[in-house]
Amino acid sequence: MTTSRRRFIALALALPASAALAGCVRQYRNHGYVPPELDLAQVVVGQTRQDELEGLIGRPGATGVLTGSAWYYVGSRWEHYGPREPREIDRQVVAISFDEAGTVSNVERFGLERGRVVALSRRVTETNVQGIGLIGQLLGSVGNIDPSAIIPND
């Protein structure tokens, strides 16, 4: 066998092997946008207005159901490894709420820990949240209805 033929066979075997190994390298992709802590530090609860927020940290990926009620920044990091399905390895959500006047009333950062949503940081005005979330407030009032207040007395 000639030297050039050996080189050709070695190259023909090395190319598919290197391509197969390259497919097994972990790749990471980021989706969405979450402002860094340095930028969020510029947002002052009770002082920063909604119209100033876009210039400080950018437009949100989503907004609340009620007009101007909250802005949500969502970012996630995905791991791609060979032929496996991509898996989400990190997710963060920054929720910024506003009062009726359009002033920031709450800045919260949530993340995932073992598949559960956990609060990573929270800055809230004193009069806004009393340790009970919206769902807790709604469910807490279920059984506190006085039937005599609904039925008219003749």
Secondary structure as GFF3:
##gff-version 3
##sequence-region A 1 154
A	DSSP	alpha_helix	3	22	.	.	.	ID=ss1
A	DSSP	beta_strand	26	32	.	.	.	ID=ss2
A	DSSP	alpha_helix	37	40	.	.	.	ID=ss3
A	DSSP	alpha_helix	50	57	.	.	.	ID=ss4
A	DSSP	beta_strand	62	63	.	.	.	ID=ss5
A	DSSP	beta_strand	70	81	.	.	.	ID=ss6
A	DSSP	beta_strand	87	98	.	.	.	ID=ss7
A	DSSP	beta_strand	104	113	.	.	.	ID=ss8
A	DSSP	beta_strand	116	124	.	.	.	ID=ss9
A	DSSP	alpha_helix	134	140	.	.	.	ID=ss10
A	DSSP	alpha_helix	147	150	.	.	.	ID=ss11
###
